[in-house]
Amino acid sequence: MLVIVCPGQGSQTPGFLAPWMELPAFAERMSSLSDAAGIDLVAHGTTSDAETIRDTAVAQPLIVASGLAALSVLLAEGLGPSGSVGAVGGHSVGEITAAAAAGVLAEDDAMVFVRDRGRAMAEASAVTPTGMSAVLGGDPDEVAAVLDKHGLTPANVNGAGQVVAAGTLEQLTALKDEPPAKARVIPLQVAGAFHTQHMAPAVGTLAERASSMTAKAPTVALVSNADGTVVSDGAEVLARLVSQVSNPVRWDLCQATLTELGATALIEVPPAGTLANLAKRTMPGIQTLALKTPDQLDAATALIAEHAGSN
C-alpha cells in the first residue's frame, strides 16, 4: 500500500521551489494557490531568505501550497477512488495539506485557513517569548519526567527516540542546561511553542474561520496526527485542524497506524525529508521517497505503479 505524507513547519529551505517552478503545471498551481492565500508564495519559495520564510505567517501557507502543487503534478487524478494511494497524513500544518488533498477542504479554502492559522499563531507567539527544542535519545520515561520538571510540553512525539519540547525560552534554557541522561537537546528554528497552551489564542480565530467552511468526507484514509486514528468524517477532520494548534502532534501513532494499515511505500511531498527519514527508522521494510525535486518524479511514478495494486 502506498501512503502520502505531508511535512510540517521547519522543513522549508531557501529556494526549495526554484526547480519546481520550471514545470508549467506546477507553476500555474502555485500561482493560483498564492492568489487564494493573498501571499506571493512563488517569491517566498524561490528568492526569499531563510529568515523571511521562517516567519510562521509565511512558512505555513508556503508548505501547504508546495505540497498541493506537487501532488497536482504527481497525481493528476488526485487522491480519490483511483486506488493509487491507500492513505494520507500530515505532520502539524501538513495535515491541512493532507486534508485538502483528500478532498475534505477545497484547495482555496485550505489556503485561506492556513493563512489565518499562520497569522494567528504568529500573533500568539508574540505574546510571550517561546520556542521548541528537539530531544533526541534518552530513556522515554526519563525524558518525560525531565520535560515535566521544567514545565515543558512534549509538543511533537515523533517516534525513533525523538520528542520536541515546547515552552518559554527560560524553560528551554533550563532543559539545555539540565538535559535527560544520554539525550541531545537541539534548539529548533521556529518562532513559538506550537501545539501547546501558548497557542490557545489562535484556536478561536480558526474556529470562526472553520464555521464558514464546508468539509467533505475524505476520499482516502486520512490519519489524524492528534491520536493516529483514521478519521472518515469531514466535519471532525476540520474540528481537529482547529484544535491541533494547541495540542501535541503524535506522529509516532500516525506511523503505527500506517504500518497497521499495511503501508509498503511512502512518498513525502515537498519540502520533503523529515518524515521520510523518520519512516526509515520506525517503519521497517517500507520503501520511502522524499520528493525534493522534479528530477524524482519518474522514481515517484514508478513507486506508485509498484505499490498501488496492494492498496
C-alpha positions as a printed NumPy array, in Angstrom:
array([[  0.   ,   0.   ,   0.   ],
       [  1.264,   3.436,  -0.943],
       [  0.88 ,   6.335,   1.505],
       [  1.442,  10.059,   1.022],
       [  2.744,  12.158,   3.919],
       [  2.972,  15.936,   4.165],
       [  5.636,  17.715,   6.24 ],
       [  5.254,  20.457,   8.826],
       [  6.893,  23.749,   9.644],
       [ 10.683,  23.828,   9.731],
       [ 11.031,  21.675,   6.609],
       [ 11.286,  24.677,   4.279],
       [ 14.659,  25.925,   2.998],
       [ 15.519,  28.973,   0.855],
       [ 14.948,  28.403,  -2.851],
       [ 13.488,  24.906,  -2.498],
       [ 10.769,  25.642,  -5.068],
       [ 13.082,  27.015,  -7.77 ],
       [ 13.459,  23.755,  -9.755],
       [  9.741,  23.007,  -9.424],
       [  8.781,  26.33 , -10.955],
       [ 10.283,  25.149, -14.248],
       [  7.276,  22.828, -14.606],
       [  4.389,  24.814, -16.167],
       [  1.67 ,  22.814, -14.385],
       [  3.36 ,  23.29 , -11.018],
       [  3.965,  26.988, -11.604],
       [  0.331,  27.515, -12.586],
       [ -0.948,  25.75 ,  -9.475],
       [  1.439,  27.663,  -7.173],
       [  0.291,  30.94 ,  -8.683],
       [ -3.35 ,  30.018,  -8.108],
       [ -2.705,  28.953,  -4.505],
       [ -0.746,  32.152,  -3.876],
       [ -3.718,  34.167,  -5.099],
       [ -6.043,  32.256,  -2.768],
       [ -3.799,  32.988,   0.222],
       [ -3.108,  36.57 ,  -0.803],
       [  0.633,  35.964,  -0.368],
       [  3.372,  35.792,  -3.004],
       [  4.343,  32.217,  -2.208],
       [  6.207,  31.856,  -5.505],
       [  8.683,  34.54 ,  -4.417],
       [  8.956,  33.071,  -0.921],
       [  9.683,  29.612,  -2.319],
       [ 12.302,  30.8  ,  -4.79 ],
       [ 14.037,  34.009,  -3.694],
       [ 13.156,  34.819,  -0.071],
       [ 15.886,  34.284,   2.522],
       [ 15.845,  31.885,   5.479],
       [ 14.7  ,  34.494,   7.988],
       [ 11.766,  35.527,   5.82 ],
       [ 10.447,  32.007,   5.321],
       [ 10.983,  31.217,   8.997],
       [  8.144,  33.628,   9.759],
       [  5.186,  31.463,  10.76 ],
       [  2.773,  33.564,   8.702],
       [  4.877,  32.806,   5.593],
       [  6.125,  29.297,   6.305],
       [  2.772,  27.628,   6.881],
       [  0.974,  28.631,   3.663],
       [  4.201,  28.083,   1.72 ],
       [  4.482,  24.496,   2.949],
       [  0.843,  23.652,   2.276],
       [  0.856,  25.185,  -1.204],
       [  4.086,  23.398,  -2.118],
       [  2.668,  20.021,  -1.182],
       [ -0.601,  20.569,  -3.032],
       [  1.143,  21.814,  -6.163],
       [  3.496,  18.83 ,  -6.17 ],
       [  0.588,  16.417,  -5.767],
       [ -1.214,  18.06 ,  -8.686],
       [  1.77 ,  17.15 , -10.853],
       [  2.425,  13.725,  -9.367],
       [ -1.185,  12.534,  -9.198],
       [ -3.196,  14.234, -11.899],
       [ -6.251,  12.197, -10.858],
       [ -5.876,  13.278,  -7.227],
       [ -6.173,  11.041,  -4.176],
       [ -9.677,   9.875,  -4.993],
       [-11.046,   6.461,  -5.956],
       [ -8.274,   5.692,  -8.447],
       [ -6.744,   3.359,  -5.862],
       [ -3.16 ,   4.514,  -6.333],
       [ -2.939,   5.923,  -2.78 ],
       [ -4.095,   3.973,   0.259],
       [ -3.72 ,   6.568,   2.995],
       [ -2.532,  10.098,   3.656],
       [ -1.354,  12.016,   6.712],
       [  0.396,  15.225,   7.664],
       [  2.621,  16.455,  10.453],
       [  1.294,  19.606,  12.159],
       [  0.417,  22.129,   9.418],
       [  0.975,  19.325,   6.901],
       [ -2.354,  17.877,   7.987],
       [ -4.017,  20.767,   6.161],
       [ -2.177,  19.664,   3.01 ],
       [ -3.376,  16.109,   3.596],
       [ -6.963,  17.198,   4.255],
       [ -7.127,  19.273,   1.066],
       [ -5.502,  16.515,  -0.984],
       [ -8.065,  14.054,   0.369],
       [-10.922,  16.347,  -0.648],
       [-12.007,  17.385,   2.863],
       [-11.404,  21.055,   2.043],
       [-11.391,  22.848,  -1.278],
       [ -7.845,  23.965,  -2.027],
       [ -8.743,  27.66 ,  -1.916],
       [-10.41 ,  27.159,   1.475],
       [ -7.34 ,  25.291,   2.71 ],
       [ -5.125,  28.207,   1.707],
       [ -7.341,  30.742,   3.485],
       [ -7.419,  28.512,   6.569],
       [ -3.64 ,  28.04 ,   6.667],
       [ -3.083,  31.751,   6.043],
       [ -5.229,  32.547,   9.076],
       [ -3.529,  29.785,  11.057],
       [ -0.064,  31.153,  10.353],
       [ -1.057,  34.699,  11.232],
       [ -2.902,  33.702,  14.402],
       [ -0.041,  31.505,  15.62 ],
       [  2.482,  34.257,  14.872],
       [  0.398,  36.675,  16.944],
       [  0.135,  34.148,  19.772],
       [  3.903,  33.613,  19.642],
       [  4.465,  37.337,  20.104],
       [  2.702,  37.388,  23.488],
       [  5.471,  35.5  ,  25.329],
       [  8.956,  34.577,  24.042],
       [  8.665,  30.848,  23.412],
       [ 10.284,  28.18 ,  21.277],
       [ 10.896,  24.481,  20.699],
       [ 13.832,  22.089,  21.078],
       [ 14.266,  18.536,  19.812],
       [ 15.228,  15.973,  22.419],
       [ 16.991,  13.043,  20.752],
       [ 17.593,   9.792,  22.585],
       [ 17.405,   9.072,  26.284],
       [ 15.015,   6.86 ,  28.211],
       [ 11.435,   7.842,  27.25 ],
       [ 10.212,   7.882,  30.851],
       [ 13.142,   9.998,  31.971],
       [ 12.687,  12.384,  29.049],
       [  9.029,  12.819,  30.002],
       [  9.963,  13.398,  33.646],
       [ 12.597,  15.999,  32.805],
       [ 10.229,  17.885,  30.499],
       [  7.609,  17.895,  33.236],
       [ 10.159,  19.118,  35.764],
       [ 10.996,  22.093,  33.554],
       [  7.337,  22.817,  32.793],
       [  7.727,  21.919,  29.116],
       [  5.199,  20.256,  26.812],
       [  6.089,  17.256,  24.592],
       [  4.591,  19.086,  21.602],
       [  5.685,  16.571,  18.946],
       [  6.166,  12.892,  19.752],
       [  7.758,  11.73 ,  16.523],
       [  8.976,   8.22 ,  17.291],
       [ 12.524,   6.967,  16.738],
       [ 13.538,   8.455,  20.093],
       [ 12.618,  11.994,  19.047],
       [ 10.466,  14.307,  21.132],
       [ 10.081,  18.039,  20.554],
       [  9.781,  20.06 ,  23.754],
       [  7.994,  23.41 ,  23.716],
       [  7.69 ,  26.224,  26.218],
       [  9.179,  29.536,  27.266],
       [ 12.759,  30.388,  26.353],
       [ 13.673,  30.218,  30.049],
       [ 12.258,  26.696,  30.305],
       [ 14.131,  25.626,  27.179],
       [ 17.37 ,  27.071,  28.528],
       [ 16.875,  25.064,  31.717],
       [ 16.374,  21.923,  29.608],
       [ 19.575,  22.597,  27.683],
       [ 21.49 ,  23.112,  30.937],
       [ 19.966,  20.034,  32.566],
       [ 19.021,  17.55 ,  29.819],
       [ 17.871,  13.947,  30.277],
       [ 20.699,  11.424,  30.545],
       [ 22.063,  10.197,  27.209],
       [ 19.932,  12.687,  25.28 ],
       [ 20.828,  15.583,  22.987],
       [ 18.881,  18.833,  23.043],
       [ 18.803,  20.775,  19.761],
       [ 17.054,  24.174,  19.569],
       [ 14.749,  24.425,  16.542],
       [ 14.381,  27.382,  14.21 ],
       [ 10.724,  28.046,  14.909],
       [  9.133,  31.199,  16.256],
       [  6.983,  29.846,  19.071],
       [  5.809,  26.999,  21.304],
       [  3.478,  25.389,  18.794],
       [  0.999,  22.723,  19.884],
       [  0.912,  23.975,  23.481],
       [ -1.346,  26.176,  25.608],
       [  0.684,  29.159,  24.345],
       [ -1.212,  28.814,  21.05 ],
       [ -4.659,  28.88 ,  22.666],
       [ -5.441,  32.412,  21.359],
       [ -5.257,  31.051,  17.795],
       [ -7.944,  28.427,  18.388],
       [-10.815,  30.935,  18.485],
       [ -9.658,  32.571,  15.265],
       [ -9.547,  29.244,  13.455],
       [-12.861,  28.081,  14.887],
       [-14.506,  31.202,  13.478],
       [-12.916,  30.639,  10.062],
       [-13.877,  26.95 ,  10.088],
       [-17.521,  27.81 ,  10.801],
       [-17.802,  29.326,   7.327],
       [-16.225,  26.351,   5.532],
       [-17.693,  23.179,   4.073],
       [-15.912,  19.947,   4.938],
       [-16.484,  16.749,   2.97 ],
       [-15.648,  13.157,   3.832],
       [-12.081,  12.179,   2.87 ],
       [-11.767,  10.283,  -0.397],
       [ -8.908,   8.218,   1.061],
       [ -7.954,   7.058,   4.56 ],
       [ -6.849,  10.165,   6.476],
       [ -4.739,   9.556,   9.584],
       [ -5.109,  12.226,  12.263],
       [ -1.954,  13.454,  13.982],
       [ -3.89 ,  14.031,  17.205],
       [ -4.013,  10.343,  18.034],
       [ -3.186,   8.307,  14.929],
       [ -6.789,   7.333,  14.204],
       [ -8.313,   7.205,  10.732],
       [-10.972,   9.931,  10.573],
       [-13.731,   9.459,   8.   ],
       [-15.997,  12.405,   8.866],
       [-15.108,  15.718,   7.204],
       [-16.501,  17.887,   9.999],
       [-14.399,  16.023,  12.54 ],
       [-11.276,  16.458,  10.415],
       [-11.895,  20.208,  10.32 ],
       [-12.53 ,  20.352,  14.065],
       [ -9.252,  18.551,  14.646],
       [ -7.438,  21.017,  12.399],
       [ -8.703,  23.79 ,  14.664],
       [ -7.793,  22.139,  17.967],
       [ -4.398,  20.775,  16.891],
       [ -2.677,  24.166,  17.118],
       [ -2.761,  23.966,  20.928],
       [ -2.432,  20.182,  21.297],
       [  0.529,  17.814,  20.769],
       [  1.256,  16.071,  17.491],
       [  1.514,  12.28 ,  17.862],
       [  3.361,  11.357,  14.697],
       [  4.544,   8.172,  16.395],
       [  0.925,   6.995,  16.494],
       [  0.384,   8.017,  12.861],
       [  3.304,   5.856,  11.787],
       [  1.982,   2.951,  13.861],
       [ -1.416,   3.248,  12.168],
       [  0.101,   3.439,   8.687],
       [  2.058,   0.276,   9.48 ],
       [ -1.097,  -1.467,  10.708],
       [ -2.931,  -0.436,   7.55 ],
       [ -0.283,  -2.276,   5.541],
       [  1.852,   0.533,   4.156],
       [  4.63 ,  -0.762,   1.929],
       [  5.785,   2.517,   0.367],
       [  5.749,   6.156,   1.437],
       [  6.181,   9.354,  -0.566],
       [  6.762,  12.635,   1.277],
       [  5.772,  15.737,  -0.682],
       [  7.887,  18.931,  -0.728],
       [  9.548,  20.316,   1.237],
       [ 10.456,  16.703,   1.888],
       [ 12.98 ,  14.851,   4.01 ],
       [ 11.994,  14.815,   7.682],
       [  9.072,  12.38 ,   7.582],
       [ 10.726,  10.003,   5.117],
       [ 13.755,   9.809,   7.409],
       [ 11.552,   9.06 ,  10.42 ],
       [  9.772,   6.333,   8.453],
       [ 13.081,   4.658,   7.626],
       [ 13.771,   4.345,  11.356],
       [ 10.31 ,   3.415,  12.629],
       [  8.552,   1.545,   9.797],
       [ 10.803,  -1.439,   8.991],
       [ 10.76 ,  -2.676,   5.409],
       [  8.892,   0.295,   3.961],
       [ 10.196,   1.924,   0.786],
       [ 10.476,   5.682,   1.125],
       [ 10.924,   8.584,  -1.241],
       [ 11.441,  12.178,  -0.134],
       [ 10.209,  14.1  ,  -3.174],
       [ 12.545,  17.106,  -3.084],
       [ 12.962,  17.984,  -6.775],
       [ 11.099,  17.278, -10.022],
       [ 14.01 ,  15.069, -11.106],
       [ 12.499,  12.463,  -8.75 ],
       [  9.067,  12.404, -10.377],
       [  9.913,   9.373, -12.523],
       [ 11.062,   7.466,  -9.433],
       [  7.895,   8.501,  -7.606],
       [  5.718,   7.376, -10.511],
       [  7.487,   4.018, -10.56 ],
       [  6.96 ,   3.611,  -6.823],
       [  3.276,   4.384,  -7.229],
       [  2.922,   1.832, -10.025],
       [  4.7  ,  -0.811,  -7.959],
       [  2.644,  -0.382,  -4.805],
       [ -0.763,   0.839,  -5.992],
       [ -2.049,  -2.668,  -6.541],
       [ -1.513,  -3.584,  -2.887],
       [ -3.868,  -0.888,  -1.539]])
